[in-house]
Amino acid sequence: MKLQPPLRRARRRRRLRWAALVVCLLLVVPVVSYVRALTYPGNATFAVRSVEWVRDHGGGRLIDTIETWRYSHQAPPASGRPQDITAAAPDSRAGRAAARLPEVIRPGGLPPIAHEATWASARRDAKGRILLWTTWFRPDPAHQPVTVAAALIPRGVDGLRLMPGTREPVVGMASPVGYSVPSAVYPKLVAVFNSGFKMKDAHGGWWTTRSAAVPLVDGRASLVILRDGSAKVGAWNSTVRMTPDVAAVRQNLDPVIAGGVVAAGLADNASGRWGSARSQFQYTWRSGVGTDARGNLIYVAGNHLTLATLAAAMHDAGIREGMELDIHSAMVSFDIEQPGPSGGVTGRRLLASMASGPDRYLTSDQRDFFYVVAR
């Protein structure tokens, strides 16, 4: 029997309602998951939370493709004035010589600029002891406005600590010391800086005496913190390994400098040893860390860098054993902290153009990080 028009319309409406109900039910799970990501404890911008949610739900390749296209088409100009420099004025030549700092190599083909590639004291204690040295220089003759800054943490003067975030190294990791710089160390706080990639992208592990959160991997670039606060960088179970003196280990990809030699293959990263195979072509914020010939720890960061340019800059800053840390503006952060008389601290960025605020790690953060205290 042929249905009358009103009956056909009623049946059509019922089908549409059922279809709408099914669609709504299918959307409930991802919507709830996304809302949780947006409201999860710890510092992170809306953009970072959204991108990481997409990555965690199968969109990593899409995000990588978008980022590679975006940053690969943002090459800096070939000529012009430096884009950013550190503010500290250099110390006397005698003072720098007494500290036995590594010589910073300024690439050839660039006209000299006052104070470039010269170490300056950036943080002193109440007795005048230098706790932190900084410098800046241009690492890329093909893109003269590009600058990097380096911060040298003197061995035997400062101590390094590794802290977890609310989502890294693992989501919901219990931490008896919290997820920010403990207020008890504010009077001795010198600096705070970013760690490496998210653990699922770092291809390595995360370990402290409190938590073996992610298993350590042989051969991976490792920042090893000893119980006295000193640090070493090297390949795990090759140049660095577990001993009773080890207090923490943070791994990230493969070494970029070993024995004073920059690793081969950084320019194309065909094997994917340093992240996604095309990420090295991105002109973006990058950071790295390593040790010099005297065991001082040196952090290097800058904008509009490729992976190869970062490694070259690390080498030119005096690093003999080095590893890449995190990349992109939301992740690269180094803050120099000055304790105040009221028990708080005042921070300033290593480079003024860094996006994160100077108090980023003074409140709970989603990412793990390092902080430096005076010994």
MOKAFEN-V488978 format. One record per residue. N is the residue number from 1. SS is DSSP state (@ for helix, = for strand, . for the rest). PHI is phi as a letter, one per 20 degrees, with the letter a starting at -180 (NA if undefined). NEAR is the number of other C-alpha atoms within 10 Angstrom. Layout:
N,SS,PHI,NEAR
N,SS,PHI,NEAR
This chain:
1,.,NA,3
2,.,f,6
3,.,f,8
4,.,f,8
5,@,g,9
6,@,f,9
7,@,f,11
8,@,f,11
9,@,f,12
10,@,f,11
11,@,f,12
12,@,f,12
13,@,f,12
14,@,f,11
15,@,f,12
16,@,f,12
17,@,f,12
18,@,f,12
19,@,f,12
20,@,f,12
21,@,f,12
22,@,f,11
23,@,f,11
24,@,f,12
25,@,f,11
26,@,f,11
27,@,e,11
28,@,g,11
29,@,f,10
30,@,f,13
31,@,f,12
32,@,f,11
33,@,f,12
34,@,f,17
35,@,f,13
36,@,f,13
37,@,f,15
38,@,f,17
39,@,d,11
40,.,f,16
41,.,g,15
42,.,o,17
43,=,f,18
44,.,a,20
45,.,f,12
46,@,g,12
47,@,f,11
48,@,f,14
49,@,f,20
50,@,f,16
51,@,f,14
52,@,f,16
53,@,f,20
54,@,f,16
55,@,g,15
56,@,f,11
57,@,d,11
58,@,n,10
59,@,d,13
60,@,g,15
61,@,f,12
62,@,f,12
63,@,f,15
64,@,f,16
65,@,f,13
66,@,f,12
67,@,f,17
68,@,f,19
69,@,f,15
70,@,f,13
71,@,f,19
72,@,f,18
73,.,d,12
74,.,c,12
75,.,f,15
76,.,f,18
77,.,f,11
78,.,f,12
79,.,c,12
80,.,p,11
81,.,f,10
82,.,g,16
83,.,f,16
84,.,a,20
85,.,c,21
86,.,f,21
87,.,e,15
88,.,f,17
89,.,e,14
90,.,f,20
91,.,e,16
92,.,f,12
93,@,f,10
94,@,f,9
95,@,f,14
96,@,f,18
97,@,f,12
98,@,f,9
99,@,f,11
100,.,l,10
101,.,e,20
102,.,f,18
103,.,f,14
104,.,e,21
105,.,e,16
106,.,e,21
107,.,g,15
108,.,f,10
109,.,n,10
110,.,d,13
111,.,f,9
112,.,f,12
113,.,c,11
114,.,g,7
115,.,m,17
116,.,f,17
117,.,m,23
118,.,c,21
119,.,f,28
120,=,c,24
121,=,f,21
122,=,d,23
123,=,b,18
124,=,c,15
125,.,e,15
126,.,f,6
127,.,e,6
128,.,n,8
129,.,f,12
130,=,f,19
131,=,d,24
132,=,b,24
133,=,d,24
134,=,c,25
135,=,b,27
136,=,b,30
137,=,a,27
138,.,e,26
139,.,e,28
140,.,c,22
141,.,g,16
142,.,f,13
143,.,c,18
144,.,f,20
145,.,f,19
146,.,f,25
147,.,c,25
148,=,c,32
149,=,d,26
150,=,c,29
151,=,c,25
152,=,d,27
153,=,d,28
154,.,f,21
155,=,f,17
156,.,n,14
157,.,d,16
158,=,d,23
159,=,c,23
160,=,d,25
161,=,c,20
162,=,d,22
163,=,c,23
164,.,e,28
165,.,d,25
166,.,f,23
167,.,c,19
168,.,c,22
169,.,f,24
170,.,c,19
171,.,f,13
172,.,m,13
173,.,f,16
174,.,f,15
175,.,c,13
176,.,f,7
177,.,d,11
178,.,n,16
179,.,c,25
180,.,b,24
181,.,f,25
182,.,f,15
183,@,f,13
184,@,f,9
185,@,e,15
186,@,g,19
187,@,f,19
188,@,d,18
189,=,f,24
190,=,d,28
191,=,a,27
192,=,c,26
193,=,b,22
194,=,f,22
195,.,e,28
196,.,d,24
197,.,f,23
198,.,g,18
199,@,g,20
200,@,f,13
201,@,d,13
202,@,f,22
203,.,l,19
204,.,b,24
205,.,c,23
206,=,b,26
207,=,b,20
208,=,c,19
209,.,f,10
210,.,e,12
211,.,b,13
212,.,e,14
213,.,f,16
214,=,c,17
215,.,g,11
216,.,f,19
217,.,d,18
218,.,g,16
219,.,n,18
220,.,f,24
221,=,f,32
222,=,c,34
223,=,e,28
224,=,d,26
225,=,d,22
226,=,e,19
227,.,f,16
228,.,e,14
229,.,n,21
230,.,f,22
231,=,c,24
232,=,c,20
233,=,c,29
234,=,a,28
235,=,e,23
236,=,f,23
237,.,m,14
238,.,c,10
239,.,d,15
240,=,c,17
241,.,b,14
242,.,f,12
243,.,c,8
244,.,f,7
245,.,e,10
246,=,f,19
247,=,d,21
248,=,a,25
249,=,c,25
250,=,c,27
251,=,d,34
252,.,b,27
253,.,l,26
254,.,d,24
255,.,g,25
256,.,d,31
257,=,c,26
258,=,b,20
259,.,m,14
260,.,n,17
261,=,d,15
262,=,f,20
263,.,f,17
264,.,f,11
265,.,n,14
266,.,f,22
267,.,f,14
268,.,c,15
269,.,l,19
270,.,f,13
271,.,e,11
272,.,m,16
273,.,f,17
274,.,c,24
275,.,o,18
276,.,f,16
277,.,g,15
278,.,d,19
279,@,f,23
280,@,f,24
281,@,e,21
282,.,f,23
283,.,e,22
284,=,b,25
285,=,f,25
286,=,b,27
287,=,b,32
288,=,b,27
289,=,b,26
290,=,a,31
291,=,d,27
292,.,e,23
293,.,f,14
294,.,e,14
295,.,n,19
296,.,f,22
297,=,e,26
298,=,c,23
299,=,d,25
300,=,c,28
301,=,b,29
302,=,a,32
303,=,d,25
304,=,l,23
305,=,d,30
306,.,e,22
307,@,f,27
308,@,f,20
309,@,f,20
310,@,g,27
311,@,f,29
312,@,f,20
313,@,f,29
314,@,f,34
315,@,f,24
316,@,f,20
317,.,e,31
318,.,o,25
319,.,f,34
320,.,d,23
321,=,c,30
322,=,b,35
323,=,b,30
324,=,f,30
325,=,d,23
326,=,e,21
327,=,c,25
328,.,n,20
329,.,f,16
330,.,f,15
331,.,d,23
332,.,e,23
333,.,b,28
334,=,c,30
335,=,d,24
336,=,e,23
337,=,d,26
338,=,c,20
339,=,f,17
340,.,d,11
341,.,f,8
342,.,e,7
343,.,n,11
344,.,e,13
345,=,c,19
346,=,d,13
347,=,d,19
348,=,b,15
349,=,f,22
350,.,f,29
351,.,c,22
352,.,f,14
353,.,e,13
354,.,f,21
355,.,f,15
356,.,f,19
357,.,f,14
358,.,f,21
359,.,d,17
360,@,g,19
361,@,e,29
362,@,e,17
363,.,c,14
364,.,g,19
365,=,c,23
366,.,f,23
367,.,d,26
368,.,f,27
369,=,b,23
370,=,d,19
371,=,c,25
372,=,c,24
373,=,c,21
374,=,f,23
375,.,e,13
